[in-house]
Amino acid sequence: MTVVTLRHRADACAGAGLPPVRAQAAVKPVHGLIERMIATLGLWAERHRQRRCLATLDAHLLRDLDIDPIDASREANKPFWRA
């Protein structure tokens, strides 16, 4: 009888696990991380596209936009991960 009681308590503790709320909370940071990674990749792709376009502008167009050609060249040559 004592053994049955101990097993019953052991089974109750082993089967308790985490409540569903905690299990879902553990998934949210991973989901948020994936969303932030996708957003970062999108930002990097947009920077790369804009800098490629900036590199194609001639001095006349840069003057129209009031951008110094040296500054434009410096910005166009930055790696996409740098702001």
VENJOWO-V668898 format. One record per backbone hydrogen bond with DSSP energy under -1.0 kcal/mol. CO is the residue of the C=O (numbers start at 1). NH is the residue of the N-H. Records with the same first field share a line. If there is no record, write none. Layout:
# VENJOWO-V668898
CO = NH, NH
This chain:
# VENJOWO-V668898
1 = 5
2 = 6
3 = 7
4 = 8
5 = 9
6 = 10
7 = 11
8 = 12
9 = 13
10 = 14
11 = 15
19 = 23
20 = 24
21 = 25
22 = 26
24 = 28
27 = 31
28 = 32
29 = 33
30 = 34
31 = 35
32 = 36
33 = 37
34 = 38
35 = 39
36 = 40
37 = 41
38 = 42
39 = 43
40 = 44
41 = 45
42 = 46
43 = 47
44 = 48
45 = 49
46 = 50
47 = 51
48 = 52
49 = 53
50 = 54
51 = 55
54 = 57
58 = 62
59 = 63
60 = 64
61 = 65
62 = 67
63 = 66
68 = 72
69 = 73
70 = 74
71 = 75
72 = 76
73 = 77
75 = 78
79 = 82
